[in-house]
């Protein structure tokens, strides 16, 4: 069953085998990676892996009247990057891939933070 919806960047979401892909390009890459995994060229294929770039920021915790800990008020939500695909190559190196149509400023900052914080260079397709 195929369902398509248009998003704000004009690429069409595609649903295949119960998985929703952000674009046809991402779906095609998934198909290639599945074949590579089946042939043993890659392993441990995962999708939409979350990497924390900046953790949630809160006011300090306090102690309640009954002695329990009260979480501090939320100041800023976390900033996270979701990798399209993560897998291991034949040498055991972890590869993080992103299928990009447009490299928006927000993505470029997240790409730089991935390298700075996690030491990971994103492979862009």
C-alpha positions in Angstrom: 0.0 0.0 0.0 1.3 3.4 -0.9 0.3 6.7 0.5 1.8 10.1 -0.3 1.5 13.4 1.3 3.3 16.6 0.4 5.4 18.5 3.0 6.7 22.0 3.2 9.8 21.3 1.1 7.8 19.8 -1.8 9.1 16.3 -1.4 6.5 13.6 -1.0 6.4 11.3 2.0 6.2 7.7 0.9 4.9 4.7 3.0 6.3 1.3 2.1 6.1 -1.9 4.2 4.7 0.1 7.2 7.6 2.6 7.1 7.1 6.2 6.2 10.0 7.9 4.4 10.4 11.6 4.0 11.2 11.4 0.3 11.5 9.0 -2.6 15.3 9.6 -2.4 15.3 8.3 1.2 13.2 5.3 0.3 15.6 4.4 -2.6 18.6 4.7 -0.4 16.9 2.4 2.2 16.4 -0.2 -0.5 20.1 -0.1 -1.5 21.2 -0.3 2.2 18.9 -3.3 2.7 20.5 -5.1 -0.2 24.0 -4.2 1.1 23.0 -5.6 4.6 21.7 -8.8 3.0 25.0 -9.3 1.1 27.0 -8.7 4.3 28.7 -5.5 3.1 27.1 -3.5 6.0 25.5 -4.5 9.3 23.4 -3.2 12.1 21.3 -0.9 9.8 19.1 1.5 11.9 16.8 4.3 10.9 16.0 7.6 12.5 18.7 7.4 15.2 18.6 10.3 17.7 21.7 12.1 18.7 21.5 14.8 21.5 23.3 17.9 20.4 22.3 20.2 23.3 20.6 18.7 26.3 17.4 20.0 27.9 18.1 23.0 30.2 16.2 23.5 33.4 16.2 25.6 36.5 17.8 23.9 39.5 15.7 21.1 41.2 14.2 21.9 44.5 13.1 19.8 47.5 9.3 19.7 48.1 7.6 20.1 51.5 7.5 16.3 51.9 11.2 15.9 51.0 10.7 14.8 47.4 12.7 16.2 44.5 10.8 18.7 42.3 12.3 19.0 38.8 13.3 22.5 37.9 11.2 24.5 35.4 12.0 23.9 31.7 14.1 26.7 30.3 15.0 25.3 26.9 14.1 22.0 25.2 16.9 19.7 23.9 18.3 20.0 20.4 18.6 16.7 18.6 19.6 15.4 15.2 17.9 12.4 13.8 20.1 10.5 11.3 18.2 8.9 8.4 20.5 5.8 8.5 23.2 4.5 10.8 25.1 1.3 10.0 28.5 -0.4 10.4 30.7 -0.9 7.3 32.8 -4.0 6.8 35.6 -2.5 8.9 33.2 -2.0 11.8 33.2 1.8 11.4 29.8 3.5 12.3 28.5 5.4 9.3 25.8 8.1 9.7 23.9 9.0 6.6 21.5 11.7 5.7 19.6 11.9 2.4 19.4 15.6 1.7 17.5 17.5 -1.0 18.2 21.0 0.6 20.9 21.9 3.1 19.0 24.3 5.3 20.8 26.5 7.8 19.4 24.5 10.7 20.8 21.3 9.2 24.2 22.8 8.6 24.5 23.8 12.3 23.4 20.4 13.4 25.9 18.8 11.0 28.7 20.9 12.6 27.5 20.1 16.1 27.5 16.3 15.3 31.2 16.6 14.4 32.1 18.9 17.3 30.2 17.0 20.0 30.1 13.4 18.8 33.1 13.4 16.4 30.8 12.1 13.6 30.9 13.3 10.1 27.6 12.9 8.4 27.7 11.2 5.0 25.4 13.3 2.8 23.6 11.9 -0.2 
